[in-house]
Every structure is written in structure tokens, then in C-alpha cells.
Amino acid sequence: MRPIKFVIRHEIRGRMRIHLSSGRMSIRQADLFSFYLSSLPQVTAAKVYERTGDAVIVYRGDRKELINAVLRFRWDDEALNELAPKNSSRSIGREYQEKLVGKILVKLFTRLFLPLPVRAAHTACTAVPFLFRGARCALRGKLAVDVLDAAAIGISMLRRDFGTASSVTFLLGIGEILEEWTHKKSVSDLAGRMSLNIEKVWQWEDGTETLVPISKIRVGDLVAVHIGSVIPVDGIVESGEAMVNQASMTGESMPVRKERDMYVYAGTAVEEGTILVRVRKTSGSSRYERIVSMIEESEKLKSKLEKKASRLADVLVPWSFGGTLLTWLLTRNVTRAVSILMVDFSCALKLSMPLAVLSAMREASSFQITVKGGGYLEAVAKADTIVFDKTGTLTKAKPVVAGIVPFEGRDPDEMLRIAACLEEHFPHSMANAVVSESVRRGLVHEEMHSKVEYIVAHGIASRIGNDRVIIGSSHFVFEDEKCVIPEGEEEKFHSLPPEYSHLYLAVAGRLAAVICIEDPLREEARSVIQKLKTLGISKVVMMTGDSERTARSIAARVGVDEYYSEVLPEDKAGYVETAKEEGHKVIMVGDGINDSPALSAADAGIAISEGAEIAREIADITISEDSMDRLVALKLISNALMRRVNGNYRFVIGFNLGLILLGVFGILPPAASALLHNTSTIALSLNSMTNLLKEPV
């Protein structure tokens, strides 16, 4: 297919609006084009308008490079069609808009143009599904909401009150459409954000690992996946062993052992070990569809308030029937008795609570926050303790190399090249700093080492030729590996600048270089901690693997209540577990491989910014924007959600109880009660879908 043609309609620096010469796009074409634009490295945001054939692109970098990239787009690109999810918020929105408009038009047509007998027949037809559901529920011995709805419609029809029956079925139908629409859209948006966003993978070819774009990977290729990385494709383990966290796919809480000939899924994370995977499916819609299923089916992701609303809705049904019977026995007035059936507490409770939670998750996404379940918003709202890892959270996510101190006359650039060669296999903020500095200096390299071994929270070990090469913490290099400082250079070692974090590189048991990492404190850290305390957090804790001196300095500057230095991953997880046993609700905030156990243990684990892939995969909540201020937005949304949910409870109970009393005393006829009840339910649900934060954060 020929390349697309477009004209630039409007342009300012960093933003461009284009119009495709082909004009209007189908839903699938718009999704493909949007997916393609979003995947371009220079594009920070893109919005495609299928009806007008326009697209707005926000980008950084060279304008000409962006235009050339857009011109490379093809509708028939097989790899793109496989990667882009088949279902999207765009297609879901179109489907339910048509359903909603269609239902309203049918209602207007029957009301305005059909004679009464035909309207009655139409009402009977639309009532059949509700009557069938109610009868089926009753035959199973359950007095649930479906039975109450069926009774209200059925009795209205027996009394030949077809207007009331029609209004009830119409409003129930509208409510079902709105509920299903909001639920599917929220789940689709969430699944899209949770889907993989991996640009490059380690391809294994002829005994060598090469970093290549994921778009080049095909079925049958071999991909190496190391500890701390997310598996980018579906496939079969060719060699190696690993413990794989599959929580995002299956909901399993414990990692699963994977070895030769076992199947692994795209999006699962390697917690221990290294495996070589033979590709069966490239990442894409299969990952998306599995996440959708997991979100919809996993009960543990629902908040306790949602479960409480669902249980309460069904518990109240027998009381509605009891009230109806009692009213008829006392008054012998069928109209008054039926008015109770027209009003129930369950409909509003079951509809508004899930919508409030899903809408809060959607609102959080506008702040670049991905929440993997309503239960985690509830946990954040109730939390009184927050634990921060230092690096990448309280300090900036992108530390930089401040200098290289070589030993034994070694070349600093060569030492940096070796360090980058090892560190690029295990993404972490410190490792990224080393790799970025190597790229900045133009120190390209071929893979020159054998198998790389990662020791969590300590460092990396490999071999170059006959020499063992290690890089990591002081404890790892000097205590675990027993490396020595070259003779006569002790003074240089003890004079290392104290204001920096240090990575130690040793070759053949001797210190070869120290890489000084500048790890600047986030400017907003102190103010964010103070704001969190005003929002209900009573204890702020910092835990770090750095020295006591560094930890004490950072703790004093940001204003934490407690700090712990030189801690291991199990220490962080142990602290979280102990705090929970003492009755505290705990949030853990981290970004590294060594934060994963604590993220899993916390009531809500939050991964910030561009940390290790495994941290983002395991975390319950991820914040993709490089700013701690988003923690404040998350806490505000969570607190506001709980206020809205509790307010919904009060409104549902008070308003519907008032309608029942007015019906019992004969003030409101059943039709008016049904209309007011269903209208209030839809109004409450629509309000539950509005933003919780009225002012910008």
C-alpha cells in the first residue's frame, strides 16, 4: 500500500495538527494510526479524530524526523496490526453511543406515534427479559434484585398500568447500558495502560545478545530475559531457569518456576534467574485481552465498599417484599403496597458504587497514575504509614555520572565502557546513569563478556576473558567478593568525594574504578511529604541501601519521621509486614528490583517513574510521570472517592426511604415513585462518573 499523504493544518513548536488526504477513517484505522503515533519515540501525546481524518501530535525533538516517521506509516503493516489491540475505548464508545441513542429514539417513537394497544404489546416484549431473569433467580431460591425488578414490572402489567411498566423497563435498560459502557471503557483504558510498552529487547543470535527494537522480533526468534525484566513475548523456555511473577496475568501471588519447554507469557516479570525464550507470539493484543479478563474476573481487585454495596443490595430485597406485604395487610390498598416495589435500595447501590470506583481509576490516569484495582484506592485512602525507597523516589529518577576515579592507571573511558556493558542488562536508575553517560561519550561496545549474574541489592558479576569482573556496592565488592584496593592507592580511595553515591568496579579481584553518581534530591520531596501528612499519613519512613551518612543527610532534608540505612530487600519487606501486623495500613513507594518484595507486601505498592520493569509490573499502582506530586493527587483522589461512596450510601438510603413512605401514605402513586426512583438512580450514577477533584493539583 502506498504511504499516507497528509497536510499540516496548524503548527506551533512541539505540537502539530495534521489532516490525512484519505479523510474519514474507520475505527480500526484510527486505532492503528493512534497506536503507531504513540509508539514513536519523539511523540509524547497523540490524539486521532476518525470522523474528520485529523490527528494532533505533541512531540519533542526534530520536526523533520517526526514528519518522516509519520510518512512511514502503512495501514497494512502486519507487525502493527498484530501489536495494536483489536478492541479499544474508541470502538467501545461508538458501540454504546449507538445503543443509547437507539434506545431513546425507540422510546420516543413508541410514545409519540404508536397507538395504546401497540404500545402495550411493545412494553410486554421489552419486559420479557426482566421477567425471565427474575423468574430464573426466584427458581434458584434467591431473593435478589432481579426478582424485585420483575415483580415491579409484572404487577404493573397485571394492573394494566403499561405506562409505569414501560418507564421502569426503559430506565432499567438505560441504567444497564450506562453501567456496561462505563465499566467496559474503564477496563479497556486500564488494560491499555497496563499493556506492554517495551521498545527494545535482547535478541540471542549466534551466542551473542544484541539489543534490538521489539518490532524486529518474529515468531521463532530467541529472546534473553534477565532478572528484573518483563518478558516481552509469549514463548517457550529454550534454556535457563527463572522464578516468574505472573500476578498481572493470572492473579497468582507467588512467583512460578519456569524451566526448559515451559510456556511463559508476555508481561510477566522475572524475579530470579535468566531464561532464553523461543518466541511463539509477539506482544500485543493477546496481552491486552488477558489483562481485560483478569481485571473483570479478579474479585480481589474490588474494594470492600463495592463488595459491601453488592451484598447490601441483595440483603435489602426481602425487606422490600416484606414491606409490600405488610402494607397490603394493614391498608388493603394494592396501589400503596405496589409503590414499595417500585422503589428499592439495591439498584442505586449496585450501579453507583462500581461506577464511582472505575471513574476514580480513570481520573487517576489523567495524572499519569495507573491503578490496578479499586481495592488499592481504598487502601491508599485508609493508609497511615508510607515507606519510601530513597533512590529514584525521594531523589531524582535520573541520577547522572559525576565522575570516574580509575585505579592502577586504567583509562576512565574504558572503565565506563565495561561498566555500561554490564549494567545495561539490569535497568535501574543507577544503571541507567552509567549507560547514559557511556552513550553521551560515544563509547559504543560489542558484548564482550560471558553470562551476566545479578545479585539482588548487591551488584553484577561476569567474566571478560579469564578475569572475573564485578560492579556494585562496597559491601558486595570488598566483603562478599574479597576484592582489594591496589597497593599505594589507599589515600585515593579514602579521598573519594563524600557527596556522591559510589559504584565500585573490580577486575580480577582488584579495584579498577569507582564511578561517582550524583543523586540529587527532588525539589518537591519535602513539600510532598508535608502535604501527605495533612491528608492522613501519620508516619513517613525512608529505607535505603546507602550508607548511614547519606541516609541521615537525606532524611533530615526531606523531613521523614524514621529512616533506615544499608538495608536489604528482605529488610524492607520485613518492616512492611511488621507494620501491618501492628494494625497499620502501609503504602510502599519504590522503583527498583530490590523494592519488589516490599511492593508486594504492602497494602498498596506504588512504583514511580522509569524504575525497573519488575517494580512497575508487581506494583499495585504505577506513576509514569517523573514527579512526586502525583502521590498527593493519588491521595486526594482516594480520600475523595471514599467521601463520595459514603455520601452515595446516605443519599440512597435517605431518598428511597422517603419515596417508600410517601407511597405508603398514598401521596405518591407507583408510577411517580418508579420514575423518581429510577431517575435518581441514573442521576446518582452520572454524578459518580464525574471528576472527584474540582481544582487542579
N, C-alpha and C positions, 0 to 999 in steps of 0.2 A: 504494500500500500504506500502511496506517495506521502511525503512528510506533510504535516499540517501547515496551513497558512493562517496567519493572524495579523491584525493591525493593532498598534498601541493606541488606545483611546485616551488615556490620561497617564501622566507620569510625574512623580516627584522623586527625590533622592531616596532610594531604598524601597520604593513602592511603585508598582506598575499595574495598570488595568488593561487587559488585552481582550480583543474580540476575535473569535475564530470565524474564518470566512465560511465555514460549513454551517454556521448558525446554530439553531436549536440542537441540543444533544439529548440522547436518551439518558435514562437514569444510570444505566451501566456505563455509558461513555463518560458521563460526568464523574462517576466514582473512579473510573480508571485514570482520567486526567488529574483529578484531585489527588489520588494516591501517588501518581508519578511526580507531580509538582512537590508534594510534601516530602518525597524521598530524596529530592535534590539537596546536596549538602549546603548550598548557599541560600536555600529558601527557609525562612523562619516561620512563615504562615502563608496559607493559600486557601482561597475560597472560590468555588466554581458555581456559576449560575447556569443551570442546564437550559432554562427556558429562553434566555437571551443569548446564550453561547459566549458569555463573558467569564473572565477569571481575574481575580485580584491577587497579586503576588507581592508579598513582603519579603525582601531579600537583603543579603549583605554581600559585599564583595563586588566583583567586576560585572557591569551591566551587560557587556558583550558576551561574556561567558554564560550568563543566565539565558540570554536570547538563543544562543547556540544550543544550550541544553534543552530548551523548550522545543526548538525545531527538530530535535532528535526523537521526539515523542511519536509513537506509532499506535494506532488503535488495535492493530493485530499482533502486537508484541506478545509472544507466547508466555515468556517469563513474567511479564507484568500481569497478564490475565490470571496466571496461577497464584501470584503473590497477593493480588488485591482481593479482599473479602467479597464474597458473592452477595451478601446481604449487608445493607448499610442503613444508617439513620435516614438518609435521603429517600431510599426506596420505602422504608417503613413509614416515613412521614407522608409520602404520596398515597400509599395504600390506605392509611387510616383517615386522611383528609377526605378521600373519595367515599369511604364508608360513612363518615359522619355527615357529610353533605347529602349523600344519597338517602340516609335515614330521615333527615329533616325534610327533604323535598317530598318524600313519600308521605310523611305525616301531614304536611301542608296540603298536598293534592287530595288525600282521602278526606280531610276535614272540609275543604272548600268545594270539591266538585262531585263527591260520591254521595248518593242518597243513603239514608239511615240504614236500610236493610243491608246494603253492600258494606257500609262501614262496620256494621255488627259482624258480618262474615269475615271481614279483614281482621278485626280485633280478635275473633276466635282463632284465626290462623296464626297470628303473631303470639297468641297466648299459649299455643301448644307446647313450645319448647320449655317454657317456665313451668307449666303444669306437669310435664313429663319429668323434669328434674326434681320437682317437689315430691311427686309420687314415688320415684325411684329412691329418694332419700328416706321417705317415710317407711317404705317397704323394708329398708335395711335397719329399721328401728332407731333412726336418728332424727331428733327434732332440731334441725339446723335451719339456717337462713333460707335455703331453697324451699323448705316446707312452708315457711311463713309467707314468702312471696307468692307461692302457688295458691295458698289459702286466700290471700287478699284478692288475687285476680279471679280465682274460681268463684268466690262468694259474690263478688261484684257482678259477674256474668249471670249467676243464678238469679240475682235480684234484677236482672235486665238493665243494670247500670253500666252500659257499654262505654260511656264516656270516661268513667272512673277507671275501668279496666284498661282502656286504651291508653290513658295517661300514665298509669302505673307501668304497663309494658314498655311504652315509649321511653320513659325516664330511666327505667332499669336498663334498657338497651343502650341508651346514651351513656349511662354510667359504666357499663361493661366496655364499650368502645374506648372511652376515655382512660379507664384503668388499664386496659390491654395496650393501648397506644403508648401511654406514658411508661409503662413497665418495659415494653419491648425497646422503646427508644433509649431509655436509661441504661438497660442492659447492653444494648448494642454499642452505645457510646463508651460505656465502661470497658467492654470487651475490646473495642478498638484501641483504647489507650493501654490496655494490658497486653495487647498483641506485641509480637517482637518488633524491635526497631534496631536490628543488628545490621551494620553496614559491611563489616569485614569479618572473615573467618580464617582459621588456619587450615589450609589445604595441605594434605600429605601426599607427596608425589616423589617417587624415586628415592624414598628415605629421607626426604627433606620437607620441613614445614615452611610454607610460604603464605604470607598474609595477602589474601585476595578479596575483592568485593564479593559479597554473597550472591550477587546476580550472576556471577560466573559459575557458581556451583550447579552441577547437574546430577541427576539420578545416576548412582554408580560410583560417584567420586568418593574419596576418603577425606574426612574432616577430623582434625585433632581437637579434643576439648579438654582443657586443663582445669584443675581445681579453681573454684571461684568463678567459673564462666558458665553462661547459659548455653545449653545445647541448641544450636541454631536450626537443626533439621530433624525430621523423623528418619530413623535408620536403625541398622543392626550393628551391634558392637563387633568390630572386627578383631580387636585385641585390647588388652588392658582391663583394669577393674576400677570401679568407682562407686561411691555412695551418692545416689542421686535424689535430690529433693523434688518430689512430684506434686507438691501441695497445690500448685496453680492448675494442675490438670485433673487430679483425682481427689484432692482434698485430704490425702494421707498426711498425717502429722509427722511421721518418722521417715527418714531417708531410706531408699530401697537400693539394695546391692545390684549392680549391673556388671555383667561379665560377658565373655565371648558368646555370640549368637543370640543375645537377648535384645529385645526391642527397646529403643529409647525415643522419647517424644520431644519435639521442638518446644522450647520454652521451659523445660525442666532444668534444674541447676545442679552442677557437680559440686558436692560439699567436700569430698575427699577423692583423691586418685586422679588418673588421667586415662582417657579412653580414645580409641580410634573408631570412628563411626562411618559405616558404609551407607551412603545416602539412599533412602527409599522415597522420601517426599521432601521437596524443598519447603521452607517455611511459608506460610501464607494463610489461605482460608481455612485449612484444616485446624490450625492452631486457634484461629478466631472462633470457629464453630464449637470447638471443645470448651473454650472459655465461656461462651454463651451458655452451654449446657451446664457447666459447673456452677455458674452464678445462679441460674434458675433453679437448680436442684439442691444446692447445698443449704441445708437448714441452719448450719452453724453460722452462716453469714448474716442471718436475720437478727435484728436487735430483739432484746427481751420485750420491748414495748410492742413491736409488731406481733410477736407471738401472743402476748397478753391480749392485744386487741382482737386477734383471731379467736382465741379461746373465749373471751368475754362475749363476743358477738353470738357464738353458738349457745353459751350458757343462758343468755337472756331470752332466747326463743321460747322455751317452755313458760316463762313468766308472761310473755305476750299472750300466749294461748290461754294461760290461767286467768289473766286479767279479762280477756274476752268472755270466757265462760262465766266468770264471777259477775261481770257487768250485766250479762243477759239474765242470770238468775235473780239479780237484785232489781233490775229495771224492766225486764221482759221486753226491752226495746232493742230490736235487731240492729237498727241504724247505729245506736250508741255502741253496741258491742263490736260491730264491724269496724268502727272508727279506730279501735285499738289495733286491729290487724293492718290497717293502712299505715300505721306508724310503728317502726321498730328501730332499736338502737344499733342493730348489727350492721346494717347496710353502710351507714356512715363510718362506723368504726373500722370495718374491713377495708373500705375503699380509701379513706383519707390517710390512715397510718402508713401503709406501704408507699403511697404517693409522696408523702412528706419526706420519708427517708430517701427514696430514689431521687427526688428533686434536690435534696441536700447534697447527695453524691454528685449530681450534675453541676450544682453551683460550685462545689469544691473544685471540680475540674476546670472551671473558668479561672481559678487561681493556680492552675498547673498542679493540682493535687489530685491524685488518683486514689480513691478509697475502694477497697475490695469487698466491702460489705457493710450493711447498716450497723451491725454489732460493734464495729470499730469506732464509728462516730459516737455511739453511746459510751464506749469505753473511754474515749478522749474527753467527753463531757464530764464523766464521773472521776477522772484521774486526779489524784492529789500529789503524785510524785512523777517527776520526769528525769530521766537519766540520759546524759549526753556523752557520746564519744567526743574526743577533742578534735582530732584531725578530720577536716572536711565538713565539720558541723559548726563547732564554735570558731574554728579557724577556717580560712577560705578554702573552697573546694579545689582550687588550682594553685597549690604551692609551686614555687619555682626554685630552680637550682641557683644558689647564690655564689657557689664557688666549688672548686675541686682541689683538694690538698693531696698531691701524689707523694709516695714514699719510694725510696731507693732509686730516685732519679727517673721514675717512669713518666711517660708522656700523658698529661692530663686528658687530652682528647681521646687517646687510646683507652684510657681507663673508663671514660664516659661511654665510649662505644661498646665496650664489654658489658658495662652495667645496663645500658639500654637494651642490648641483645637479650639479657636475662629477664629484665623487668617487664618487657613488653608482653610477655606471656600471661602476666597476672595483673590485670587492671586494678589500680588503687591510686589514690591521689598522689602519694609519694612516687609510685612507679610512673605515673603519667608525667610527673615533673621531669624525671630523668629522661624519658623517651622524648618529650617535647624539646628539651634542651639539646638532645642529640640531633633531632631534626633541624632545629634552628641553626646549629653549627654545620649542617650538611654532612653529618657523619653517617653515611649510608653503610649498611653492612649486609653480608650474607650470613645465614645461620652457620655458626662456626663451633657450636657446642653440641654435646650429646644430650641425652634425655634430661629434661629440667625437673627438679624436685622442689616442691614448695612446702615449707614447714610453717604452718599457720602461726601468725603473730611473731614469727622469728625471722625468716628470710628465705632465700633461694639458694639452691646448690646445683652445680652441674660440673662438667669436665670439658676443658679445652685441651685437646691433645692428651697428654698424660697427667696434666695438672688439675686438681680439684679447685674449682672457683666457687666462692660463696659471697653473697651480699645480704646484708641485713642489719639487725640490731647489735649493739655492743655485747649484750648477753649471749646472743647466738654465736657471734664470731669469736669472742675471746673465752667464754665459759663453756659453751657446748662444743664448739669446734676446736678449742685449744690453740687458736692462732696466736702468733706473737707479733710484737712490734719490732721492726728491724732495729738492730743494734745502732746506737748513736742517734736515733731519731725520736727518743722518748720525749725530749723537750718540745719538738714539733707537735707530737701527739697531744701533750698536755696543754698546748697553747691554742688548740682548736677554738674558733670563735664560739663563745657560750650562748649567743643569742639565736643560733640556728639549731635545727634538728640535724642529726648526723646519720648517714648511711655508710656502713663500713664494707669495703670490698677487699677480699683477701684472695691471693693466688698461691697455691701450693703451701698453705699453712702460714703465710706471712702477709701482714697488712700491706696492701698495694696502694690504696687510696681511700680518702674519706670524702664523701660528697655532702656538701653543706646545703641543706634545704631551708629556704625561707618559707615559714608557715604563718603568714600574717593573720592576726585576729580579725574576725569580721567586725566591721564598724557598728553593725546593728545588734551584735550579740548581747551587750549589756541591757539595752533598751527592750529587746525582745523578752529577756528573762524577767525583767521588771513587769512587763505587760502580762506575761503568763501568770505571774503571782497575783495580779489583780483579778485575773479571770478564774481563780480557783486552785491553782497549783501552789501547794504549801511547801514542798521540798524540791530543790533543784540540785542534782548531783552530776559531777563530771568524773568520768573514768577514762584513763589514758595509759598507753604503754610507755609514754615518755618518762623521763627522769623526774624525781621529786622536785628538783629546782624549777624545771619548765612547768610542771603541773601547778606548783604553788603560785607562780607568777601569773599564769593564765587565769586560775581560779579567782585570784584577787581582783583582776581587771574586769572580769565579767560578772562577778557577784553571785557565784553559786554558794549553796549552803554547805555542801560537802564535796571533797574531791579525793580521788584515789589514783596513785601513780604506779607505773610499772606493773599494770595488771594484765593478765592473760584472758583469752576469750571465755574460759570457764569461770573466771572471777566475775566478769560482767554478768554472765547468765546466773551465777550463784547469787549475786546481790539482788537481781530482779526477782528470783524465786523466793528469797528470804523476805523481801519487802511484801510480796504478795501473800505469803503465809502470815505476815503480821497484820493483814487486813487492808493493805494499801492497794489502790488501783495505779498501775505503773505504765508509763509511756517510755519506750526506749527509742532514742534517736541516734542513728549511726549511718556509715556509708561504706564500711569495709568488710572484707571477708571475715575478719576476726570479730565483727559485730553480729554475725548471723545467729549464733546461739542465743544471744540476749534478745535480738529482734523477735525470734520465735517464742521466747519465754514470756515476753511482756504481754500485758493486756492489749496493747496496741504498739506494734513495731513500725517505726517511721524511717524510711530511707530518704536521704536528702541528695539531690542533685546528681552529679556524674560519678557516683561511687561505683563499687564493684557490682557486676551484674547479679551475682548471687544475693547480695544485700537487697537490691531492688526486687528480685524475684520472691524472696522469702518474706519481705516486709508486708504488713497489712495495708500500709499507706505509703505512697511514694510522692515525693515533691520534686518535680523536674526543674523548677526554676531555682537558680543559684541564689537563694535568699532565705534567711531565717524568718523574715517577716511573714512568710507563708504559714509558719506554725501558729502565729497569732490569728490569722484568718481561719485556719482549721479549728482552733479552739472556739473562736467566736461562732462559727457555723454550727459546731457540735452543741454548744450551750444553747444557741437559738433554736436548734432542732428540738431539744428536749422541752423547751418552753412552749414551742408550737404544738408538740404532741400532747403535752399535759393540758394545754388550752383547748385542743380538739376534744379531749375527753370531757372536759367541763361543759363545752358547748353542746356536744351530742347528748349528754345526759340531761342537761337543763332544758334545751329546746324541745327535744322529743317528749320529755315528761310533760311539758306544758301542753303540747299538742294532744297527748293522750287525755289529760284532764279536761281540756276544752271539748274533746269529743265525748267523753263520758257524761259531761253535764249538758250535752246537746247543743253546745254553742257552735261547734264546727261540724258540718256534715262529712261523711267519709271521703267524698271526692276532694273537698278542700284540704282535709288532713293529709291525704295522699300527695296532693300537689305541693303543699308546703313542705312535707317531709322530704320528698324526692328533690325538690328544688334546693332545699337547704343542704342536702347531701352533695349535690353537684357543686353548689357554691363553696361548701367547705373543702371539697376535693380540689377545685380550681385554686382556692386560696392556698392550699397545701402545696401547690405546684409553683407558687411564686417564690422569688428570692428571699432568703432569710435576712441577709444583710442589706439594709436600706441605704447605708452610706459606704463609700469606698474605704478600703482598709489601707 
